[in-house]
Amino acid sequence: MKIRLTLLPVLISAMLPLSAAEPAAKPLKALLVIGGCCHDYGVQKDLLKAGIEERTHIEVDVCYSPDKSTKTTFTCYERDNWADGYDVIIHDECSADVKDPVIVNRILAPHRKGVPGVNLHCAMHSYRTSPDFKKPLADGAEGAMWFDYLGLQSSGHGPQKPIDVTYVDASSPITRGLGNWTTINEELYNNIRVHDSAKPLAKGKQGNAETVVAWTNEYGDAKTRVFSTTLGHNNDTVADARFLDLVTRGLLWACGKLDKEGKPAEGYSAPAAK
């Protein structure tokens, strides 16, 4: 009888599904930095957090500023080790007139060390430390530090009109299987310069104007993975499943959690509905 009782836990363990015996994958930790001029960030912070968390195994913390100026700063950037504990940073700021290199270098420091980044819409027009940001700036130029991180230099946009989005790299795991689409009225950002380190994923077209609207970049000596899209001005676009699918795939790629077929790595698929 004692032998049977001793073996009972072993038999029960053997009968359990393998997945039940394995520890659950640790959720990714993301920090969404959002706020500033010209957008409904009070709504968009919630749309992004919910939309990304519905699509993958992740916890998104939000660093939000209600300041509507172009000089918006964020409390989460005030300490040197501000990115500690996060697997990825999502930049969705609109801080066009924050030009202090000390601030920008502090923001970039964890990315230089390898912390992945995701950049949305007006993040491309933030932290322009050079007064000549409308002219192509060479890699490594003092005023190009934010553009070096992004992998693309942009200085402005056209009118709000629908953008025809075409995926130009079907082999990328980020875009594999995604269908071309047309946005509602959105802003098409210009391309002053696309860096050699960047790989365009999608182009957007408004009339005769066509530019890169989604791309990846390898940043700095650490070859940090960075995904960016200039889409996402209006709430309806940010809430669009096609936009959220693209952003979530870009995030997973940046974190090394997306396989070659565009599927989340084991443990990082969409969580079960509650």
N, C-alpha and C positions, 0 to 999 in steps of 0.2 A: 504493500500500500504506500509506503514511504517513497518507493521508487517511482510509482505512478504520479504522486503529487509533485515530485521533483521535476518530472518530465513535462508536466502539464503546461507550465509557462512557455517552455520551448515549443511545444506543439501549437499553442495559440499564436505565438509569434510567427511561426512558419506559415500559418494560415492567413495572416494579415496580408493585404495588398502591399507590394513593395513601396508604393508611394506613401503609405501610412507610416512605414518604418523610417523613411528618409526625412531629414529635417527640411522644412519649407524654405524656399529661396528667400534670402533677405531682401526686402524691398529696396529698390533704389531710393536714394534721398536726393531730392531736387530743391533748389532755391529759385523761386520766381521773383525777380526784381522788376517792379512794374510801377509806372506812374510818370507824371510830367505833362508836358504840353499836348494839347490838340486832339486827344482821344478820350474815349469813355472808359478809362482804366478801372474805375470803380466797379463796372460791370464785367469788363474783360478779364480781370483777375480771377473772378469766380468761374467764368466760362472756361478759361484755360486750365485751372486747377481741376475742375470736375471732368473736363473732356479728356485730359491726359490720364488722370487716375482711373477713368473708366476703361482705358485702352491698354494699360500695362500695369505691372506690379510695382507701384511707385508711391511714395509719399511726397507731396509737393507743399513745401512751406512757402509763404508769401511775405515778401518785404515790399510793402506798398506805401507810396507817398501820395497824398491827395493834392499836393502842390501842382497847380496847372501851368506853372511858368516853364520857360526854357532853361532855367537854372536849377531845376529840381535836383536835390541830392538825397541820399538814402542812408538811414541810420545803420543799416547792415554793413555799409562800407567803412564805417568809422574806425574799425580795428584792423590791425595788420593781418591777422589770421581769420578774416571774415568768412572764408569759404570752408573752414575746417568742418569735417563731418558730412560734407555734401559730395555726391558722386557726379553732379552736373549742375551748372548754373544756367538758368533761362533768363536772358536779358531782354526785357521789353520796356526799356526806358525811352523817354523822349526828352533828352537833356542836351539840346543842341548848343547851349551856351555855357556848358561846363567844360572849361578849356584848360584848367590847371593841370599841368603834367604830373604833379605830385598825386593828385586824386586819381588820374587816369592810370598811372603806374601802379597804384595800390589796387585798383580794380583788376588790372591785367596780371598782377603777380601770381595768383594761383593758376591762371591759365598757362602762364609761362612754365609752371612746374608740372603741368599735365592734367589739370582739372578740365574736363570737357565743357564746351559751351554751346548753347543754342541761342540764336539771335533772331528776334522778330521785328519786322517792320521798322519803326522809328529808331530802334537800336542802331541801325545803319547810319543815322544822321546825328548820333550823339558823340560827345567826346572828341570833337574836331579841333585839335590843339593847334593846327596850322591855319593862318589867315588865308592861305592859298589852297584851301581844300577843294576848290572848283577846278584846279589844275592837277594833272596826274602827278602823284608823288611817288618817288622811288622807294623801293623796299628799304627799311631801316632809317629813312629820313625822320628827323625828330617829330615832325608833325604828322607822320604816317602811322604812329604806333597803334591806333585803333583800327585803321584800315589793314595793317599787317595781320592783326588778329582775325579780322573778318574774312580777309582774302579778296575783298572787293571794295572799291571806293565809289561812293555815290554822294551826290551833292544836292539833289532835289528831285522833284517829281512833276508829272503832268496833271491834267484835270482828273476829276473823279468820273470815270467811265468804266464800263465792263472791261475786264482783261481776259483775253483768250490765253489760257495756260496750256502749254505743250511740254510734255516731258521729253527731254532730248537725250537722256542717258537711260535707256530701258534696261541696261545691264546692272545698274546700281541696285543694291538690295533696298535702298530707300524708296525707289520709284517702281520697282518690279511689280507689274500687275495693276498699277494705278492708271486710271483713265484720264485723258485730257478733259479739261472743263473750262467753263466760263464763269467768272466771278460776277457778283453784283457790281455796282459802281465802286471802284477802288482806285488807288493811286499807283501808277506805274513809276517806279523809281528808276532814275537814269544810271548808267554805268560809265563812270569816268575812267575807271581802269579795273580790269579783272586780273588778279595776280596769277602768276604761273603756278602757284601752289594750290589754286582753287580749281574745283571741277564742277562746271555747270550741270545742274540736274534738270532745270526747267526754264523755259523762256516765256515771257508774257508779251502780248501784243495788243496795242491800242491804235487803230488806224495804221499809219505807216511806221509808228514807233515800236521797236521790239528790243527788249533787254532781258538779261538774266534775272530771274526772280527767285530762284532757289539754287543753292550750291553747297558744297562741302569745302573745307580747308584744313590743311595740316599746318599748325602754327608753331613757329619757333623751334628751338633745338629739341624740345620734347616731342615734336610732331603731334601736338595736342589736336584731338579731333574736334572740329567746329562745324556745326550745321547752321545755315542761315536761310531765311526767306523774307523778302520784302513785302509779301502779302500780309494782310491783317489790319487794315485801317478801321473798318467798320465792324460793329458788333455782329451783324449777320454773317460776315465772313469768318470771324473768329469762332462763331458757333457752328459753322458749316462742317459736316463730317469729313469732307474731302480735305479741308484745311487741317483739321485736328489729326486725321490719319497721317498726313504728310509730316506734321510737326512731331508726332509721337514716334514715327519711324526714324526721323532725323535724330531725335533724342536717343533712341535705343542704339542707333549706329554709333553715335558719339561716345556712348558708354560701352561699346563693344558687346552689346546684347542683341544684335540683329544678325541672323544667319544670311547666307548668300541668296537664299530664296525670298528674303524679305520677311521672314517669320521671327518672332521674338525668341530669344534663347530660352531653354528649358527653365521654367519657373517665372517667366516674365510675360506670359500671355495675359490677356485681359482677365481680371479677377471675376469670379463667379458673381452673378447678380444676387444682391442681398434680398 
